[in-house]
Amino acid sequence: MNRSTTSADSETYQQCNYQQFQMLVHSVVNTLNTDEVRLKHLQNISDNIEVLSTLQNYPSCIDLLVKNFLKSLMETNTVFIIPSNAQTIRKQMIEVFHRLPAGEILRPFVKDILSPVFKLLTKENEENALLLLRIVVEYMKQLRPQMINEVREFLQFVHNVYRQKASALDQIFLTKTFSDPTLTINEVDVSNIIEQICSSVQLTVKKVQALPSQSSITTDETTSQPVLDTFTVLARASHSVKLLAEFPVAIVLLYQLCRQALQTEFGELVPLFLRYLTLQPTKEQKNDPKFNMEIYIEFLTTQAKTLSFLAFVGKTYQEQLASHSDLLVIALLQLLDGCPPENVQLRKDIIVAARHFLSSEFRTLFIPHVKRFFDENLLLSTGYTARETLKPLAYNTFGDFFHHIRSNLAIEDLQSVLYMYSKMIHDSSLPPTIQVMSLKFLTNIAEAIRQKGTEKSRDLLIRVIEILVFKCKSLAKQCAHSSSNSNEKPSIPNVPPIAEADLTTSSLGDLVQNMNDVTNREKEVQRQQLLSIRFQASSPLVFTLTPSDCRTLLKVLVGSLRHITWILADVKISSENHVSQPKQFPPSISILYIKFFKYILQCLILFFDSTTPTNSNGNSSTITNPSNLTRNKEEKEIMDIIASVFIVLHKQNYREIFENNLLYFYQCANKNPNITLIMNTLLQQSPSSTILVELLLEFLLPRIHEIGETNNTNNACLKLFKLVINSVVTTTLA
């Protein structure tokens, strides 16, 4: 009995709510009601739109909205003036559909909703059209209805909008103001203004005055100044720059849903979009005092999003893009050049879109203009924020581009690329991953330089070696700084503590003095902390290298140097008369390898000094910890790479390098015996191992007494003697 009563009450409640909702809807669309009443009832519907889904007759509510609100929107005129009750009513009607959950319950009505929405898009003002376009995107994405004819008409509308922009370019960027103090808002010809604008503008007119009462009539014959009123005139959807920025997102979605049925229609947009991308204001327009920078940035945003759409459909419409390739190149360069320095996000969108073209078959189109990309002001602008934020993205994008076209670049262009990415290697504000990428990129560029075979090729290769050597020096300093910081304890302000006063024995004066002392101490501590923070904040922004970052950088750096050293040893210098292959490096190059050997030993001490535990006798421990085994394997790998740098060097260069570094090597080996693996590899594999044996014997024999000394922790002398003897025995047997 209770359940039946509850069910009946619920049905009554549902029916009452539906009837109330029906009354509100009819009241909103009834033009005989005052605007205030219609707005009040419309606001009531809007506030309770989420409650509708709880009603059992929710589909009937949606059907009621479709048949009344959309019909009213279609039958009434568009309003372009705000503030206006009529515009507020239209906008809130559209917002109701925008707020409806696009779930399965809405599927039976989706075509009935979207069909008039597509039509309204073509005639509405920009404020309402933006809402309508979002409805299209949301409903199409969630419910995916098949509406080929409506989409075709929408694409034709988009086609017309883009085509009209070329003819109206001289009017787009100028700030327009309209004023007529002699006419009221009801007397002004707004239609004439709408055709001249692409964004909302201010309109100043004479204020509509209420009829004066009898008591307010005076006999003063002086004429007072008219009272003015200001309105906003909204742009037509077909002229709106803001709406233009939203079109590419909608078109991408429609392309995914309808590309099979509308392949031709989407293809026709490609050349139209390319021509639109080349539109730019002239220098005279930019220098005009009425030039509107805000509209210009919105215009650039529409172009950046249009470029992103072309990148998305590029693989499908390669023929159309190829036939208008000159427009694509011009458009990309103009967008980078025209983007304001302070607009970081816009420049980022342009670079991301450019990446799709520069990493595809279209990259060859940009080879004739490659010199433009060496200009950092073009890529990153002159803005500090843009440079610091976009450097990793830009250099990664264009580094990949240069890598793929390196064989097509002249030696002068390769030199420019070398200069650009050499700076990145030494830029501590870049993340380590970008520095690693730059090191690898220099290796690939070095191979392209070698293939040129000109006199300048050898000079550039030597320059690359110099860059890598000084990066090794910088890396050693950074790691030393990082190591010293990790060993230092955080500094604590050196302010003596204040003993607390005894409340039972101290006088009032002593308690007050104690409180003052405690307060003064706290202030001094805060002052010293603020000084420390201020000092840290004044330091330049740099990425802190972790030990893992250091090891990765070291391995890539040494591998790059090895590769380039081998290239330099085999480089052929072509001239009119002969082709020679240099074997011995001049002293200017030898000194680079001498420095490199010293710097790399410093790096190895920092990386691997604590990796090999020692026992109480001073010998290396043999504890088989998996992490130690991995580290030992990594150590051996880097030692072998270091040794391979020197294997191909001329005997004289070989002697110069180790004569100058043998003492320092010996000192390092006493700290870390694993460093002797370098000598082991050189003695076993180097063609000049006899020179190294000679140098080691000359160096070790005067120090033979050090073998067995208890104060010598790792006894490098004994290890090196063993390596020399093994090398001699191996050579003799061979």
C-alpha positions in Angstrom: 0.0 0.0 0.0 2.8 2.4 0.9 4.7 1.5 -2.2 1.7 2.2 -4.4 1.2 5.5 -2.7 4.8 6.4 -3.1 4.7 5.5 -6.8 1.6 7.5 -7.4 3.1 10.5 -5.6 6.3 10.2 -7.8 4.2 10.1 -11.0 2.3 13.1 -9.9 5.5 15.0 -9.0 7.0 14.1 -12.4 3.8 15.2 -14.2 3.7 18.5 -12.4 7.3 19.2 -13.1 6.8 18.4 -16.8 3.8 20.7 -17.0 5.7 23.4 -15.3 8.6 23.0 -17.7 6.1 23.1 -20.6 4.6 26.3 -19.4 8.1 27.9 -19.1 9.1 26.9 -22.6 5.9 28.3 -24.1 6.3 31.5 -22.2 9.8 32.0 -23.5 8.9 31.7 -27.1 5.7 33.7 -26.8 6.6 37.1 -28.2 3.5 38.7 -26.7 5.2 38.4 -23.3 7.6 41.2 -22.2 11.3 40.6 -22.5 11.7 40.7 -18.7 9.2 37.8 -18.3 10.8 35.8 -21.1 14.2 36.2 -19.7 13.1 35.3 -16.2 11.5 32.0 -17.4 14.5 31.3 -19.7 16.8 31.7 -16.7 14.7 29.3 -14.7 15.1 26.7 -17.4 18.8 27.3 -17.7 19.3 27.0 -13.9 17.5 23.7 -13.8 18.7 22.1 -17.1 20.6 19.4 -15.2 17.5 18.4 -13.3 15.7 17.6 -16.5 17.7 14.4 -16.9 16.1 13.1 -13.7 12.6 13.2 -15.1 11.0 10.1 -16.6 9.7 12.2 -19.5 13.1 13.7 -20.2 12.8 12.8 -24.0 9.6 14.8 -24.1 11.4 17.7 -22.5 14.1 17.6 -25.2 11.5 17.3 -27.9 9.7 20.4 -26.5 13.0 22.4 -26.6 13.7 21.3 -30.1 10.3 22.2 -31.5 10.1 25.5 -29.7 13.5 27.0 -29.1 15.1 26.1 -32.4 12.0 27.1 -34.3 12.0 30.4 -32.6 15.7 30.9 -33.4 15.1 30.1 -37.0 12.0 32.3 -37.4 13.3 35.4 -35.6 15.9 37.9 -36.8 19.5 37.8 -35.7 20.5 40.6 -33.3 23.9 42.3 -33.6 23.5 44.9 -30.9 24.4 44.4 -27.2 23.2 45.0 -24.6 19.9 43.8 -26.0 17.2 41.7 -24.4 16.6 40.0 -27.8 20.2 39.0 -28.1 20.3 37.7 -24.5 17.3 35.6 -25.1 18.8 34.1 -28.3 22.1 33.4 -26.6 20.6 31.7 -23.6 18.4 29.5 -25.9 21.5 28.3 -27.6 23.3 27.8 -24.3 20.5 25.4 -23.2 21.4 23.0 -26.1 25.1 23.5 -25.4 24.6 22.4 -21.8 22.5 19.3 -22.6 24.5 16.1 -21.9 25.4 14.6 -25.3 24.5 11.1 -24.2 22.6 8.2 -25.8 19.2 9.7 -24.7 19.9 12.6 -27.0 20.7 10.4 -30.1 17.1 10.3 -31.5 17.1 14.1 -31.5 20.7 14.9 -32.7 19.8 15.4 -36.4 16.8 17.5 -35.5 19.1 19.7 -33.4 22.1 19.9 -35.7 20.2 20.5 -38.9 19.0 23.9 -37.8 22.2 24.6 -35.9 24.2 24.3 -39.2 21.8 26.8 -40.8 21.9 29.2 -38.0 25.7 29.2 -38.1 25.6 31.0 -41.5 23.5 33.9 -40.3 24.2 34.5 -36.6 26.5 37.0 -34.9 29.9 35.9 -33.8 28.9 35.5 -30.2 26.1 33.0 -30.9 28.0 31.4 -33.7 30.8 30.4 -31.4 28.3 28.6 -29.2 26.7 26.9 -32.2 30.0 25.7 -33.5 30.8 24.2 -30.1 27.5 22.4 -30.2 28.4 20.9 -33.6 31.8 19.7 -32.4 30.4 18.2 -29.2 27.4 16.4 -30.7 29.4 15.2 -33.7 32.2 13.9 -31.6 30.0 12.1 -29.0 27.1 10.9 -31.2 28.7 10.7 -34.7 25.5 11.2 -36.8 25.6 10.8 -40.6 24.7 14.2 -41.9 26.5 14.4 -45.3 24.3 17.1 -46.9 24.5 19.4 -43.9 28.3 19.0 -43.6 28.7 19.7 -47.3 26.7 22.9 -47.0 28.8 23.9 -43.9 32.1 23.3 -45.9 30.8 25.5 -48.7 30.1 28.2 -46.1 33.7 27.8 -44.8 34.9 28.0 -48.3 33.1 31.3 -48.9 34.4 32.7 -45.6 38.0 32.0 -46.4 37.7 33.3 -49.9 36.2 36.6 -48.7 39.1 37.3 -46.4 41.5 38.0 -49.2 39.3 40.8 -50.6 38.7 42.4 -47.2 42.3 42.3 -46.0 42.7 46.1 -46.1 39.9 46.5 -43.6 40.5 43.7 -41.2 43.3 45.1 -39.1 42.1 48.7 -38.6 40.5 49.8 -35.4 37.0 51.1 -36.2 34.9 53.4 -34.2 31.4 54.5 -35.1 29.7 57.5 -33.6 26.6 59.6 -34.4 25.4 61.8 -31.5 22.5 63.0 -33.6 20.8 59.6 -33.9 19.5 57.1 -31.4 20.2 53.3 -31.6 16.9 52.7 -33.2 17.7 55.2 -36.0 21.2 54.0 -36.9 21.7 51.8 -39.9 23.4 48.9 -38.2 23.4 46.7 -41.3 25.9 49.1 -42.9 28.3 48.8 -39.9 28.0 45.0 -39.8 29.3 44.7 -43.4 32.5 46.7 -42.4 33.6 44.8 -39.3 35.2 41.5 -38.5 35.1 41.8 -34.8 33.0 43.6 -32.2 33.2 47.4 -32.2 31.8 50.2 -30.1 29.0 52.4 -31.3 28.2 55.8 -29.7 24.8 57.3 -30.3 22.3 59.7 -28.7 20.6 58.2 -25.7 16.9 57.5 -26.0 15.3 59.8 -23.6 12.0 59.1 -21.8 9.2 61.6 -22.4 9.6 64.5 -19.9 6.9 65.0 -17.3 5.0 68.2 -17.0 6.9 69.3 -13.9 10.2 68.9 -15.6 9.4 71.3 -18.5 11.3 74.6 -18.1 11.4 77.8 -20.0 15.2 77.7 -20.3 15.9 78.3 -24.0 19.5 77.2 -23.8 20.2 73.9 -25.6 22.0 71.3 -23.5 24.5 68.8 -24.9 22.8 65.5 -26.0 23.3 62.6 -23.6 25.3 59.8 -25.3 24.9 56.0 -25.0 27.4 53.3 -26.0 26.6 49.9 -27.5 28.6 47.0 -28.9 28.1 45.9 -32.5 28.8 42.2 -33.0 30.4 41.0 -36.2 28.5 38.7 -38.6 29.6 35.0 -38.3 30.8 35.0 -41.9 33.1 38.0 -41.2 34.3 37.0 -37.7 38.0 36.4 -37.1 37.3 34.7 -33.8 35.0 32.2 -35.5 37.7 31.6 -38.2 40.1 30.5 -35.5 37.6 27.7 -34.4 36.9 26.4 -37.9 40.0 24.2 -38.2 39.1 22.2 -35.1 35.6 21.5 -36.4 36.8 20.7 -39.9 39.3 18.1 -38.5 36.5 16.4 -36.7 34.2 16.5 -39.7 37.1 15.2 -41.9 37.5 12.2 -39.6 33.7 11.4 -39.8 32.9 12.2 -43.4 36.2 12.0 -45.4 35.0 9.0 -47.5 31.8 10.8 -48.7 33.3 14.3 -49.0 36.8 13.6 -50.2 36.5 16.2 -53.0 35.0 18.9 -50.8 37.8 18.6 -48.3 40.4 18.6 -51.0 39.0 21.9 -52.4 39.8 23.5 -49.1 43.6 22.8 -49.3 44.6 25.3 -51.9 42.1 27.8 -50.4 43.7 27.4 -47.0 47.2 27.8 -48.5 46.3 31.1 -50.1 44.8 32.2 -46.9 48.0 31.5 -45.0 50.0 33.9 -47.3 47.8 36.8 -46.3 49.6 39.4 -44.3 49.1 43.1 -43.5 51.5 45.4 -45.4 54.1 47.5 -43.7 52.0 50.6 -44.2 49.1 49.0 -42.4 51.3 47.9 -39.5 52.6 51.5 -39.2 49.1 52.9 -39.3 48.1 54.4 -35.9 44.7 52.6 -36.3 46.4 49.2 -36.7 44.7 46.8 -34.2 47.3 44.5 -32.7 44.6 42.4 -30.9 42.8 41.6 -34.2 46.2 40.9 -35.9 47.1 38.3 -33.2 43.7 36.7 -33.6 44.3 36.6 -37.3 47.7 34.9 -36.8 46.0 32.4 -34.5 43.5 31.4 -37.3 46.5 31.0 -39.7 48.4 28.8 -37.2 45.4 26.6 -36.7 44.8 26.4 -40.4 48.4 25.3 -40.8 47.8 22.6 -38.2 44.8 21.3 -40.2 46.9 21.1 -43.4 49.6 19.2 -41.5 46.9 16.8 -40.3 45.6 16.1 -43.8 48.9 16.4 -45.6 49.4 12.7 -46.3 45.9 12.4 -47.8 46.2 15.5 -50.1 49.9 15.4 -51.0 49.1 16.2 -54.7 47.2 19.4 -53.8 49.9 20.5 -51.4 52.7 19.7 -53.9 51.0 21.7 -56.6 50.9 24.8 -54.3 54.2 24.1 -52.5 55.5 27.6 -53.0 52.6 29.0 -51.0 53.3 26.5 -48.1 56.9 27.7 -47.9 56.0 31.4 -48.0 53.3 30.9 -45.4 55.5 29.2 -42.9 58.2 31.8 -43.1 55.7 34.6 -42.9 54.1 33.2 -39.8 57.4 32.8 -38.0 58.4 36.3 -39.0 55.1 37.9 -38.2 54.5 36.3 -34.8 54.9 38.9 -32.0 57.8 38.1 -29.7 55.6 38.2 -26.6 53.1 35.6 -27.9 54.9 32.4 -26.9 51.9 30.0 -27.3 51.2 31.1 -30.8 54.9 30.7 -31.9 54.8 27.2 -30.3 51.8 26.2 -32.3 53.5 27.4 -35.5 56.6 25.4 -34.8 54.6 22.3 -33.9 52.7 22.5 -37.2 55.9 23.2 -39.1 57.4 20.0 -37.6 54.9 17.9 -39.6 56.0 19.3 -42.9 59.8 19.5 -42.1 59.7 15.8 -41.1 57.9 14.6 -44.2 58.6 14.5 -47.9 57.8 18.2 -48.1 61.1 19.1 -46.3 62.9 19.4 -49.7 60.7 22.4 -50.5 62.5 24.3 -47.8 66.1 23.6 -48.8 66.3 26.8 -51.0 65.3 28.8 -47.9 67.5 27.0 -45.4 69.5 30.1 -44.6 66.5 31.7 -43.1 66.3 29.0 -40.5 69.8 29.9 -39.2 68.4 33.1 -37.9 67.5 32.6 -34.3 65.3 35.8 -34.3 63.2 34.1 -36.9 62.9 30.8 -35.0 62.6 32.1 -31.5 61.9 35.9 -31.9 63.7 38.5 -29.8 61.5 37.9 -26.7 63.3 36.5 -23.6 60.4 34.3 -22.5 60.0 32.8 -26.0 63.7 32.1 -26.3 64.0 30.4 -22.9 60.7 28.4 -23.4 60.9 27.4 -27.0 64.6 26.7 -27.5 64.3 22.9 -26.8 61.3 22.5 -29.2 62.7 24.7 -31.9 66.2 23.2 -32.0 64.9 19.7 -31.8 62.5 20.4 -34.7 64.9 22.1 -37.0 67.8 19.8 -35.9 65.8 16.9 -37.3 65.2 18.9 -40.5 68.9 19.7 -40.9 69.8 16.1 -40.3 67.6 14.8 -43.1 68.8 17.4 -45.7 72.5 17.6 -44.6 73.7 15.9 -47.8 72.0 18.7 -49.8 73.6 21.6 -47.9 76.6 23.5 -49.1 79.7 23.7 -47.0 78.8 27.3 -45.9 75.4 26.0 -44.7 77.0 23.2 -42.8 79.2 25.7 -41.1 76.1 27.7 -40.0 74.5 24.5 -38.7 77.7 23.7 -36.9 77.8 27.1 -35.2 74.1 26.9 -34.2 74.3 23.5 -32.5 77.7 24.1 -31.0 76.1 26.8 -28.9 73.4 24.4 -27.8 76.1 22.0 -26.5 77.4 24.7 -24.1 74.0 26.1 -23.2 73.4 25.0 -19.6 69.9 26.4 -19.7 68.9 23.6 -22.0 67.9 20.2 -20.6 70.5 17.4 -20.9 68.4 15.6 -23.5 68.8 18.5 -25.9 72.5 18.6 -25.2 72.8 14.9 -26.0 70.8 15.4 -29.2 73.1 18.2 -30.2 76.2 16.1 -29.6 74.8 13.3 -31.8 73.8 15.8 -34.4 77.3 17.2 -34.6 78.5 13.7 -35.3 76.1 13.4 -38.3 77.1 16.8 -39.5 80.8 15.9 -39.4 80.1 13.0 -41.8 78.4 15.4 -44.2 81.4 17.8 -43.9 83.8 15.0 -44.7 81.9 14.0 -47.9 82.4 17.5 -49.2 86.1 16.9 -49.5 87.1 20.6 -49.7 89.9 22.4 -47.9 87.4 23.9 -45.6 86.1 20.5 -44.6 89.2 19.7 -42.6 89.1 23.0 -40.8 85.5 22.5 -39.8 86.2 19.0 -38.5 89.1 20.4 -36.4 86.6 23.0 -35.1 84.2 20.2 -34.1 87.0 18.5 -32.2 87.8 21.7 -30.4 84.1 22.2 -29.5 83.9 18.7 -28.0 87.1 19.0 -26.0 85.9 22.2 -24.4 82.6 20.7 -23.7 84.5 17.9 -21.9 86.2 20.6 -19.8 82.9 22.3 -19.1 81.4 18.9 -18.1 84.2 18.2 -15.7 83.7 21.6 -14.0 79.9 21.1 -13.8 80.3 17.7 -12.3 82.9 19.0 -9.8 80.5 21.7 -8.8 77.7 19.2 -8.4 79.9 16.8 -6.4 81.0 19.6 -4.0 77.4 20.7 -3.5 76.2 17.2 -2.7 78.9 16.9 -0.1 78.2 20.2 1.6 75.6 20.3 4.3 72.9 22.9 4.0 74.0 26.1 5.7 72.1 27.1 8.8 72.1 30.7 10.0 74.8 31.1 12.6 72.8 32.9 15.3 73.3 31.8 18.9 70.2 30.5 20.7 68.5 32.3 23.5 67.9 30.5 26.8 64.4 30.5 28.0 63.7 32.5 31.1 62.4 30.7 34.3 58.8 31.9 34.8 59.0 31.1 38.6 62.2 33.0 39.5 62.5 35.8 36.8 61.2 39.3 37.3 58.8 40.9 34.9 61.6 43.0 33.5 63.7 39.9 32.8 60.8 38.1 31.1 60.2 41.1 28.8 63.9 41.3 28.0 64.0 37.6 27.2 61.0 37.9 24.9 62.7 40.8 23.1 65.9 38.7 22.7 63.9 35.8 21.3 62.1 38.1 18.8 65.4 39.7 17.7 67.0 36.3 17.1 64.0 35.2 15.0 64.3 38.4 12.9 68.1 37.8 12.4 67.5 34.2 11.3 64.8 35.4 8.8 67.2 38.1 7.5 70.0 35.6 6.9 67.6 33.2 5.2 66.3 36.0 2.9 69.8 36.9 2.0 70.6 33.3 1.0 67.4 33.1 -1.1 68.1 36.4 -2.8 71.6 35.2 -3.7 70.3 32.0 -5.1 67.6 33.8 -7.1 70.2 36.1 -8.7 72.1 33.1 -10.1 71.3 32.3 -13.8 68.8 29.5 -14.5 70.7 26.3 -15.3 69.7 22.6 -15.4 71.3 20.6 -12.5 73.1 17.6 -14.0 72.4 14.4 -12.2 75.0 11.6 -12.1 73.0 9.8 -14.7 72.9 12.9 -17.0 76.7 13.2 -16.6 77.3 9.6 -17.6 75.0 9.9 -20.6 76.6 13.1 -21.8 80.1 11.7 -21.2 79.4 8.6 -23.2 77.9 10.4 -26.1 80.6 13.1 -26.1 83.4 10.5 -26.2 81.6 8.5 -28.9 81.2 11.6 -31.0 84.9 12.6 -30.6 86.0 9.1 -31.5 83.8 9.1 -34.7 85.1 12.5 -35.7 88.7 11.6 -35.0 88.4 8.6 -37.3 86.8 10.8 -39.9 89.6 13.4 -39.7 92.2 10.7 -40.0 90.7 9.5 -43.2 89.5 12.8 -44.7 90.7 13.5 -48.2 91.5 17.0 -49.4 90.9 17.3 -53.1 92.6 19.9 -55.2 93.5 20.4 -58.8 96.8 18.5 -58.6 96.6 15.8 -55.9 94.6 14.1 -53.2 96.4 13.7 -49.9 95.5 11.9 -46.7 97.0 13.6 -43.6 98.5 11.2 -41.0 100.2 13.4 -38.5 98.3 16.2 -36.8 100.0 19.5 -36.3 100.7 20.7 -32.7 97.6 22.8 -32.7 95.5 19.6 -33.0 97.7 17.5 -30.7 97.2 20.0 -27.9 93.4 19.4 -28.1 93.9 15.7 -27.6 96.3 16.3 -24.7 93.6 18.5 -23.0 90.9 16.0 -23.8 92.8 13.2 -22.1 93.2 15.3 -19.0 89.6 16.5 -18.9 88.2 13.0 -19.4 90.3 11.6 -16.6 88.8 14.3 -14.3 85.3 13.2 -15.4 86.0 9.6 -14.8 87.2 10.3 -11.2 84.0 12.1 -10.5 81.7 9.4 -12.1 83.4 6.2 -11.0 85.5 7.1 -7.9 83.1 5.4 -5.5 81.9 2.5 -7.6 84.6 0.0 -6.7 84.7 -0.8 -3.0 88.0 -1.8 -1.5 88.7 -4.2 1.3 90.9 -3.7 4.4 94.1 -4.7 2.4 93.6 -2.0 -0.1 92.6 -4.3 -2.9 89.4 -4.1 -5.0 86.5 -6.0 -3.4 85.0 -8.9 -5.3 81.5 -8.6 -3.9 79.1 -9.5 -6.7 76.3 -7.0 -6.3 74.1 -6.8 -9.4 74.2 -3.0 -9.4 78.0 -3.1 -9.1 78.2 -5.5 -12.0 76.1 -3.2 -14.2 78.3 -0.2 -13.2 81.5 -2.2 -13.9 80.2 -3.1 -17.3 79.4 0.6 -18.0 82.9 1.6 -16.8 84.6 -0.9 -19.1 82.5 0.3 -22.0 83.4 4.0 -21.5 87.0 3.1 -21.0 87.1 1.2 -24.3 85.5 4.1 -26.1 88.1 6.5 -24.7 90.9 4.3 -25.7 89.5 3.9 -29.2 89.8 7.7 -29.7 93.6 7.5 -29.7 94.1 4.2 -31.7 94.1 5.8 -35.1 96.4 8.7 -34.2 99.9 9.1 -35.8 102.8 7.7 -33.7 104.2 11.1 -33.1 100.8 12.5 -31.9 100.5 9.4 -29.8 103.8 10.0 -28.0 103.0 13.7 -27.4 99.7 13.0 -25.8 100.9 10.3 -23.3 104.2 12.0 -22.5 102.3 15.0 -21.3 99.6 13.1 -19.3 101.3 10.0 -17.9 102.0 11.5 -14.5 98.4 12.8 -14.2 97.1 9.4 -15.4 99.1 7.7 -12.7 97.7 9.9 -10.0 94.2 9.2 -11.1 94.8 5.5 -11.3 95.9 5.5 -7.7 92.5 6.9 -6.8 90.5 4.6 -9.1 92.3 1.5 -10.4 89.6 0.9 -13.1 91.1 3.7 -15.1 94.0 1.4 -16.0 91.5 -0.3 -18.4 92.2 2.5 -20.8 95.9 1.5 -20.9 94.9 -2.2 -21.2 92.9 -1.5 -24.4 95.6 0.7 -25.9 98.3 -1.8 -25.2 96.2 -4.6 -26.7 94.7 -2.9 -29.8 96.7 0.2 -30.7 99.2 -0.1 -33.6 101.4 2.3 -31.6 101.4 0.1 -28.5 105.2 -0.2 -28.6 105.5 3.5 -28.0 103.2 3.3 -25.0 105.2 0.4 -23.6 108.4 2.4 -23.9 106.8 5.4 -22.2 105.3 3.3 -19.4 108.6 1.6 -18.6 110.4 4.9 -18.5 107.8 6.2 -16.1 107.4 3.2 -13.9 110.9 2.0 -13.3 111.9 4.9 -11.1 108.7 4.2 -9.1 109.1 0.5 -8.7 109.8 0.9 -5.0 106.1 2.0 -4.5 105.0 -1.5 -5.1 103.8 -3.1 -1.8 103.8 0.1 0.2 101.0 0.1 2.7 100.1 3.8 2.2 99.4 3.2 -1.4 95.7 2.4 -1.5 95.3 0.9 -5.0 98.9 0.4 -6.1 98.5 1.5 -9.7 102.2 0.9 -10.3 101.8 -2.9 -9.9 98.7 -2.9 -12.2 100.5 -1.0 -14.9 103.6 -3.2 -14.7 101.3 -6.2 -15.2 99.7 -4.6 -18.2 103.1 -3.8 -19.8 104.4 -7.4 -19.3 101.2 -8.9 -20.7 101.5 -6.7 -23.7 105.1 -7.6 -24.3 104.4 -11.3 -24.0 101.4 -11.1 -26.3 103.3 -9.2 -28.9 106.2 -11.6 -28.7 104.0 -14.6 -29.2 102.2 -13.0 -32.1 
